[in-house]
Amino acid sequence: MKVMVVDDEQMNRELFFDLFDRQDQVTDVQCFSSGQSAVDAFGKYSPDVVILDVMMPGMDGFETCQKIREKLGPTGPKVIMITGMAGDEIEQRGLKSGVDRFYFKPLNIRTLIQEVLEVA
């Protein structure tokens, strides 16, 4: 299984890389610091799951997810969005952009890992 992590915070990218790289089912983890760089990587890299931050400079997580769905359709990778912002409006906006699942900060890391591994 391949995992793509998209987050503008280097510490978060490193954390997710370390978490998923230790999982036997995960064969590859690629990290991107912007939505645009992640979207540009599709075609060269085909992840099974995308872990996507909402708040990023330039292309935010909603727009990134929408662009992924435009390129690959609804059968593309599972998109899990992580946000510190709560509320129905945020969830509705995410669902409209094609997000499969939301996780709100603070994260339950075990639950996130379990959900990602269920894709395998």
trRosetta pair geometry for C-beta under 8 A, 3 or more apart (Angstrom, degrees):
i j d omega theta_ij theta_ji phi_ij phi_ji
1 25 5.3 22 17 144 121 89
1 26 5.4 -60 77 -106 95 51
1 27 6.2 137 46 10 39 86
1 48 4.8 -73 -155 35 85 148
1 49 7.1 26 171 4 113 105
1 116 7.9 141 138 157 145 86
1 117 7.6 168 43 -125 163 49
1 119 6.3 116 -139 93 137 100
1 120 4.4 -83 -48 -93 136 95
2 26 7.6 105 -104 -157 21 73
2 27 6.3 -47 -72 65 66 90
2 28 4.5 -10 -118 67 87 103
2 29 7.7 177 -161 -79 57 34
2 30 7.3 11 -177 3 102 101
2 45 7.2 -162 165 -178 145 89
2 46 6.7 95 63 92 150 55
2 47 4.4 -127 114 -123 100 59
2 48 5.3 126 52 0 68 84
2 49 7.7 178 94 31 52 68
3 16 7.9 -140 138 158 129 105
3 20 4.8 -84 57 179 159 157
3 26 5.6 -23 -6 -139 118 120
3 28 7.3 179 30 94 63 57
3 29 4.9 -11 69 -112 101 77
3 30 7.5 176 91 28 53 62
3 47 5.9 69 -137 -154 12 119
3 48 7.1 -41 -74 54 53 84
3 49 5.1 -16 -116 70 76 100
3 50 7.9 156 -164 -92 57 27
3 51 6.7 22 -179 -8 103 106
3 116 6.5 25 -105 -170 126 132
4 29 7.9 166 -87 -158 25 52
4 30 5.3 -19 -112 69 71 94
4 31 7.8 154 -165 -92 53 30
4 32 6.8 3 -175 4 97 111
4 38 6.3 112 166 -145 129 108
4 41 7.4 163 -129 90 133 140
4 45 6.9 118 -86 131 118 125
4 47 3.8 -118 -18 -33 102 162
4 49 7.2 -171 30 96 70 51
4 50 4.6 -18 71 -112 107 74
4 51 7.1 -173 92 26 53 67
4 77 7.1 57 23 134 117 172
5 12 7.8 -167 170 130 122 85
5 13 5.6 142 117 -132 127 70
5 16 4.4 147 -119 103 147 141
5 17 6.5 -113 23 -60 153 71
5 20 7.5 -174 -50 16 120 143
5 29 6.6 21 -8 -176 111 96
5 30 7.3 -175 26 92 73 44
5 31 4.5 -20 69 -110 105 77
5 32 7.1 169 88 26 55 65
5 50 7.9 168 -83 -161 24 54
5 51 4.8 -10 -113 63 69 110
6 31 7.7 168 -79 -160 34 54
6 32 4.9 -14 -109 69 76 101
6 33 7.9 -147 -154 -58 59 3
6 34 7.5 -42 -163 101 96 13
6 35 6.2 74 175 -94 136 53
6 38 4.4 -20 -98 -62 128 152
6 50 6.5 7 0 -175 113 99
6 51 7.0 174 25 87 66 57
6 52 4.9 5 59 -116 112 68
6 53 6.3 -134 106 19 71 81
6 56 7.5 -56 148 -54 93 159
6 61 7.4 145 102 -111 118 84
6 64 6.3 -176 135 165 159 160
7 12 4.3 -90 136 98 155 126
7 13 5.2 -166 63 -61 106 79
7 16 7.2 127 6 7 138 139
7 31 7.6 -45 37 -160 87 98
7 33 7.3 -40 86 -126 44 45
7 51 7.6 -26 -36 115 108 95
7 52 7.8 173 -63 -153 71 29
7 53 4.1 95 -112 -22 78 131
7 56 7.2 -152 -148 -85 35 117
7 82 7.8 -17 -90 62 117 124
8 33 5.5 70 -124 -178 50 73
8 34 6.4 50 -92 -84 90 61
8 53 6.7 -115 10 75 75 148
8 55 7.9 -85 28 112 123 64
8 56 4.3 149 -28 -132 119 90
8 57 6.2 104 -115 16 160 83
9 12 4.2 69 84 9 107 110
9 13 6.9 178 92 -11 56 83
9 53 7.3 133 16 -91 96 166
10 13 5.6 -55 -149 36 36 113
10 14 6.2 34 155 -18 68 106
10 33 7.3 -8 -78 -108 71 113
11 14 5.8 -56 -149 38 29 110
11 15 6.3 33 152 -22 64 106
12 15 5.6 -52 -146 34 33 114
12 16 6.3 25 159 -12 66 106
12 53 6.9 72 119 -71 157 133
13 16 6.2 -60 -147 42 27 104
13 17 6.1 32 154 -23 64 109
13 31 4.2 97 -165 -168 112 139
13 32 8.0 -166 -118 48 128 25
13 33 6.9 -48 -56 -86 151 72
14 17 5.6 -52 -143 35 30 115
14 18 6.3 28 158 -17 64 106
14 31 7.9 19 -62 -102 40 172
15 18 6.0 -60 -153 37 26 108
15 19 6.3 24 153 -19 64 110
16 19 5.5 -53 -143 37 33 113
16 20 6.1 14 166 -4 69 111
16 29 7.5 -176 129 -168 83 131
16 31 7.2 137 79 -100 109 112
16 51 5.8 -161 -154 87 149 155
17 20 6.6 -71 -146 46 22 95
17 21 5.6 22 163 -24 64 119
17 29 5.2 148 -134 125 67 138
17 31 5.5 -52 -68 -46 114 131
18 21 5.9 -55 -131 36 22 112
18 22 6.7 23 165 -21 58 109
19 22 6.5 -74 -169 29 22 108
19 23 7.6 21 145 -27 59 105
19 109 6.6 -125 -128 -167 144 116
19 113 6.3 -123 166 -86 113 115
20 23 5.6 -46 -158 16 46 117
20 26 4.8 175 171 -137 86 174
20 29 4.8 132 94 -93 119 134
20 113 7.4 -168 -88 -120 68 89
20 116 6.9 -71 -110 127 110 157
21 26 6.7 -108 -101 101 24 130
21 29 5.2 -91 -69 14 81 140
23 26 4.3 71 76 6 104 110
23 113 6.7 -179 -77 -163 135 108
23 116 7.9 164 17 99 175 117
23 117 6.3 -135 -169 -87 143 113
25 117 5.4 105 54 -139 147 91
25 120 4.3 -45 178 -92 132 171
26 29 6.2 28 162 -54 128 96
26 116 7.8 11 -77 135 116 120
26 117 7.8 -81 -46 -96 91 81
26 120 7.9 -104 -66 -74 54 131
30 41 7.0 179 135 173 146 157
30 45 5.7 -35 19 -162 167 156
30 47 7.0 -127 39 -71 109 117
32 35 8.0 111 120 -87 123 15
32 37 4.5 -174 -162 98 113 107
32 38 4.1 168 77 -69 159 82
32 41 6.5 -131 -76 -11 139 142
33 37 6.4 36 51 38 66 146
34 37 4.6 91 60 8 90 101
34 38 7.0 -154 94 -5 48 86
34 56 6.2 155 -132 162 57 132
34 57 7.4 -54 -117 72 102 77
34 58 5.8 16 -157 59 120 138
34 59 6.6 90 169 47 90 97
35 38 5.7 -59 -152 37 33 112
35 39 6.2 31 155 -18 69 106
35 52 7.9 56 -104 -151 90 107
35 56 5.8 149 -26 82 98 142
35 58 6.6 -160 40 101 100 100
35 59 3.4 -118 75 100 130 110
35 60 6.7 23 -33 75 150 8
35 61 6.8 -160 -85 -89 122 34
35 63 6.3 78 151 86 161 92
35 64 3.3 -122 -143 -80 113 116
35 67 7.3 111 163 34 107 134
36 39 5.8 -54 -145 37 32 109
36 40 6.2 32 156 -19 65 109
36 58 6.1 -59 -14 138 117 139
36 59 5.1 132 -46 12 79 135
36 64 7.9 -105 -45 -101 37 94
37 40 5.6 -54 -145 39 31 114
37 41 6.5 39 153 -30 62 104
38 41 5.7 -54 -154 25 32 115
38 42 7.6 42 150 -30 60 90
38 50 7.3 95 -179 -145 135 123
38 52 7.9 150 137 -109 174 97
38 64 6.1 40 69 -159 128 123
38 68 7.7 -35 127 -72 107 113
39 42 6.2 -41 -166 10 39 111
39 59 7.4 -48 -6 121 131 166
39 64 6.2 -140 -49 -144 105 74
39 67 4.6 -15 -116 119 137 135
39 68 6.4 -124 -106 -67 81 69
39 71 7.1 157 -158 -21 86 145
41 44 5.7 -87 -168 58 59 104
41 45 4.6 -15 157 36 104 119
42 45 6.7 -78 -96 66 34 71
42 46 7.2 74 -144 -93 70 59
42 68 6.7 153 -55 -126 151 76
42 71 5.4 96 107 125 151 155
42 72 6.7 -110 -166 -46 143 116
46 77 7.6 175 178 -56 61 111
47 50 5.7 115 89 -68 138 73
47 77 4.9 29 94 -104 82 154
48 77 5.6 145 168 -129 16 95
48 78 6.9 10 149 20 65 93
48 119 5.2 148 145 135 116 131
48 120 7.3 86 122 -81 163 58
49 77 5.8 -175 -86 -180 15 108
49 78 4.9 -21 -111 65 75 97
49 79 7.8 161 -162 -86 56 27
49 80 6.5 8 -174 1 103 109
49 116 5.1 142 135 -141 175 88
49 119 5.3 166 -58 24 113 166
50 65 7.8 168 97 -104 139 79
50 68 6.7 -83 -5 -128 169 168
50 77 5.1 100 -18 108 94 133
50 78 7.2 -173 25 89 69 48
50 79 4.8 -14 64 -112 108 71
50 80 7.0 176 86 29 55 66
51 80 5.4 -20 -109 72 61 104
51 82 6.5 20 -178 -14 87 119
51 112 7.9 60 -118 -179 123 121
51 116 7.5 -23 -65 -93 109 130
52 61 4.7 129 149 -145 104 106
52 64 6.1 -173 -151 93 129 130
52 65 6.1 133 119 -66 171 98
52 79 5.8 -3 3 -168 133 95
52 80 6.8 155 22 80 79 47
52 81 5.0 -38 78 -104 98 65
52 82 6.9 165 80 18 43 77
52 99 7.6 -128 62 -112 131 101
53 56 5.7 106 92 -50 110 104
53 61 5.5 -142 100 -70 41 125
53 81 7.7 104 -132 -159 8 67
53 82 5.6 -38 -101 69 55 95
53 83 7.4 123 -163 -83 54 59
54 60 6.3 10 171 176 56 103
54 61 4.0 -90 -115 29 36 137
54 62 6.9 35 -145 -33 81 81
54 81 6.0 66 -66 -179 87 109
54 82 7.1 -136 -14 85 83 46
54 83 4.0 29 -5 -97 136 106
54 84 7.9 -139 44 24 120 63
54 85 6.4 -96 87 28 157 113
54 90 7.4 -10 -130 -161 158 113
54 94 7.7 -67 -103 -85 111 113
55 60 6.5 -25 -117 -138 31 104
55 61 7.2 -27 -17 -6 26 109
55 83 7.2 106 -12 -131 88 84
55 84 7.5 -40 7 33 129 99
55 85 7.4 113 -42 -17 114 117
56 59 6.8 -6 91 85 114 55
56 60 5.5 156 47 -122 77 48
56 61 6.3 110 6 -44 107 74
56 64 7.6 33 46 -28 138 135
59 63 4.7 -121 -162 92 83 124
59 64 5.3 110 138 -63 111 83
59 67 7.4 -16 -167 -5 141 142
60 63 5.4 92 54 16 69 100
60 64 6.9 -125 104 -7 35 95
61 64 5.4 -54 -142 37 32 116
61 65 6.2 33 160 -20 67 104
61 81 5.6 115 156 -137 138 107
61 83 7.4 -139 47 -75 157 102
61 94 7.8 -9 116 -111 110 96
62 65 6.0 -56 -152 35 27 108
62 66 6.4 27 151 -18 62 108
62 93 5.6 -39 -115 147 140 105
62 94 6.3 -110 -103 -95 89 56
62 97 4.4 -162 -164 -56 72 161
62 99 8.0 -61 -113 -37 62 116
63 66 5.5 -53 -147 37 34 114
63 67 6.3 34 154 -19 66 104
63 97 7.3 -88 -65 -135 21 134
64 67 5.9 -57 -150 36 30 109
64 68 6.5 32 152 -20 64 104
65 68 5.6 -52 -149 34 33 113
65 69 6.4 30 154 -16 66 106
65 79 5.2 111 -128 173 107 161
65 81 6.9 -40 -60 -74 143 117
65 94 7.2 48 47 -153 165 69
65 97 4.3 84 86 136 115 112
65 98 5.0 -172 153 65 102 95
65 99 5.4 -27 -153 -65 163 76
66 69 5.8 -57 -149 39 30 110
66 70 6.3 34 151 -23 65 105
66 97 4.4 -80 -57 -150 88 87
66 98 6.2 145 -93 10 45 114
67 70 5.5 -49 -145 33 34 114
67 71 6.4 30 155 -16 64 105
68 71 5.9 -61 -153 38 30 108
68 72 6.0 -24 168 25 67 113
68 76 6.1 -170 155 115 93 156
68 77 7.2 -62 173 46 132 99
68 79 6.6 136 83 -78 149 134
68 98 7.0 -154 76 92 94 142
69 72 6.7 -77 -126 59 24 77
69 73 6.6 36 -170 -138 62 10
69 74 6.6 26 -146 -77 101 52
69 76 6.6 -152 -106 29 48 134
69 79 8.0 -69 -56 -15 96 147
69 97 7.2 168 7 162 137 57
69 98 3.7 -164 -59 -74 146 170
71 76 7.3 73 86 -89 81 152
72 75 7.2 -122 150 74 88 63
72 76 3.0 79 117 -85 130 129
72 77 7.2 29 107 4 162 72
73 76 5.9 142 65 -27 54 94
74 98 6.9 -143 -106 -140 72 108
78 100 4.9 -62 -161 33 78 163
78 101 7.4 15 172 9 105 107
78 119 5.4 -131 13 -101 141 135
79 98 6.3 65 35 118 146 87
79 99 5.2 -105 104 -126 111 53
79 100 5.2 134 55 6 64 93
79 101 7.7 173 95 32 52 67
80 99 7.6 84 -125 -164 17 91
80 100 6.5 -49 -72 66 57 97
80 101 4.8 -18 -116 71 80 100
80 102 7.7 164 -164 -92 63 17
80 103 6.4 27 173 -6 104 109
80 112 7.2 130 158 -147 153 92
80 115 6.9 120 -97 110 143 129
80 116 7.1 -80 -5 -79 153 89
81 94 5.3 -130 38 -142 161 133
81 99 4.5 -34 -13 -134 124 136
81 101 7.3 178 26 89 69 48
81 102 5.4 -26 71 -109 95 66
81 103 7.3 179 89 27 47 69
82 102 7.8 142 -92 -163 30 57
82 103 4.9 -20 -106 71 76 100
82 104 7.8 163 -155 -93 57 18
82 105 6.8 72 175 -52 92 90
82 107 6.7 -19 -139 -80 119 124
83 86 7.7 162 108 -66 106 46
83 90 6.3 -161 113 174 162 139
83 102 6.8 -36 24 -157 107 101
83 103 7.7 144 24 80 61 53
83 104 6.2 -34 75 -113 74 62
83 105 6.8 -120 110 -3 29 93
84 104 7.2 100 -120 -165 25 71
84 105 4.2 -29 -94 43 74 127
85 90 5.0 168 114 -94 106 152
86 90 6.7 -144 -173 34 13 143
86 104 5.6 40 -90 -135 95 142
87 90 4.9 97 65 5 83 101
87 91 7.2 -154 99 -1 46 87
88 91 5.6 -59 -149 41 37 110
88 92 6.0 37 155 -21 71 107
89 92 5.8 -54 -144 37 29 111
89 93 6.3 30 156 -19 63 107
90 93 5.9 -56 -149 36 28 111
90 94 6.4 27 153 -18 63 109
90 102 7.8 108 122 -131 102 147
91 94 5.6 -58 -149 38 31 112
91 95 6.2 30 156 -19 67 106
91 102 5.9 -81 -112 -26 87 158
92 95 5.8 -53 -145 36 31 110
92 96 6.4 32 155 -19 63 106
93 96 5.8 -56 -151 36 30 112
93 97 6.5 23 153 -15 63 109
94 97 5.8 -62 -150 39 32 107
94 99 3.8 -26 167 22 97 144
94 102 6.1 96 95 -77 165 111
95 98 7.8 87 -176 -45 29 11
95 99 6.0 -76 -78 54 37 90
99 102 6.5 55 141 -65 138 78
101 115 6.7 -124 106 170 171 151
103 107 5.5 39 155 -119 125 95
103 108 7.8 -131 -152 37 114 73
103 111 7.8 160 -118 97 120 110
103 112 5.8 18 -98 -91 162 109
104 107 7.8 177 88 -84 33 59
107 111 8.0 -149 175 56 78 99
107 112 5.8 -4 -178 -30 120 138
108 111 4.1 41 102 15 113 117
108 112 6.7 157 86 -16 61 86
109 112 5.6 -58 -149 37 34 113
109 113 6.2 32 157 -18 69 106
110 113 5.9 -55 -147 38 30 109
110 114 6.2 31 155 -21 64 108
111 114 5.7 -55 -147 36 30 114
111 115 6.4 29 156 -18 65 105
112 115 6.0 -57 -150 35 29 108
112 116 6.4 27 155 -17 64 107
113 116 5.8 -57 -149 38 31 111
113 117 6.2 26 156 -16 67 110
114 117 5.9 -60 -146 40 28 108
114 118 6.5 38 153 -31 63 103
115 118 5.7 -48 -153 21 33 117
115 119 7.8 44 150 -27 57 92
116 119 6.2 -46 -174 11 40 114
117 120 5.6 -33 -169 10 55 118
